[in-house]
Amino acid sequence: MILLFSILLVLSSAMMIVLVLMHKGRGGGLSDMFGGGISSSLGGSSVAERNLDRITVGIAAIWVVSIFALGLLLKVSN
């Protein structure tokens, strides 16, 4: 069971990195420093951006649950 949640944690961590990097820069941060602020916003987020937000939140929830589950399993096993 610990191995299952460890694999789930590694996979969800990698997916979180990829999904966060896929998001469009909102300005005022590191994205502006490297030229991300040059592109203009069209006044709202597209359907693809909203779906990307939903997927990111879902993977983040899986990530948090796997951390709590691993913590509880490791505490019980010791």
C-alpha positions in Angstrom: 0.0 0.0 0.0 2.9 2.4 0.8 4.4 1.6 -2.6 1.1 2.4 -4.4 0.8 5.8 -2.7 4.5 6.5 -3.3 4.1 5.9 -7.0 0.9 8.0 -7.0 2.8 10.8 -5.3 5.7 10.7 -7.8 3.3 10.7 -10.8 1.1 13.4 -9.5 4.1 15.6 -8.6 5.4 15.2 -12.1 2.0 16.0 -13.6 1.7 19.1 -11.3 5.0 20.4 -12.6 3.9 20.0 -16.2 0.5 21.4 -15.7 1.7 24.5 -13.8 4.2 25.2 -16.5 1.5 25.0 -19.1 -0.5 27.8 -17.6 -0.5 31.2 -19.2 1.4 33.9 -17.2 -0.9 36.4 -15.5 1.7 39.1 -15.2 3.6 40.6 -12.3 5.8 37.6 -11.7 8.6 35.7 -13.2 6.8 35.4 -16.5 7.1 39.1 -17.0 10.8 39.1 -16.2 11.5 36.7 -19.1 9.2 38.3 -21.7 5.9 36.6 -20.8 4.2 40.0 -20.3 4.6 41.0 -23.9 1.6 39.0 -25.1 -1.7 40.6 -24.8 -4.6 39.1 -22.9 -7.9 38.8 -24.8 -10.1 39.7 -21.9 -10.8 36.3 -20.4 -9.7 32.8 -20.2 -10.4 30.4 -22.9 -12.1 27.0 -22.6 -8.8 25.3 -22.8 -7.4 27.4 -20.0 -10.5 26.7 -17.8 -10.1 23.0 -18.5 -6.4 23.2 -17.6 -7.4 24.9 -14.3 -9.8 22.0 -13.5 -7.3 19.3 -14.3 -4.6 21.1 -12.2 -7.0 21.3 -9.2 -7.9 17.6 -9.6 -4.2 16.5 -9.8 -3.4 18.8 -6.8 -6.2 17.1 -4.8 -4.8 13.6 -5.7 -1.3 14.9 -4.6 -2.6 16.2 -1.3 -4.5 13.0 -0.5 -1.5 10.8 -1.4 0.7 12.9 1.0 -1.8 12.5 3.8 -2.2 8.8 3.1 1.5 8.2 3.0 1.9 10.1 6.3 -0.7 8.0 8.0 0.6 4.7 6.6 4.1 5.5 7.6 3.0 6.5 11.1 1.0 3.3 11.6 3.8 1.1 10.2 6.4 2.4 12.6 
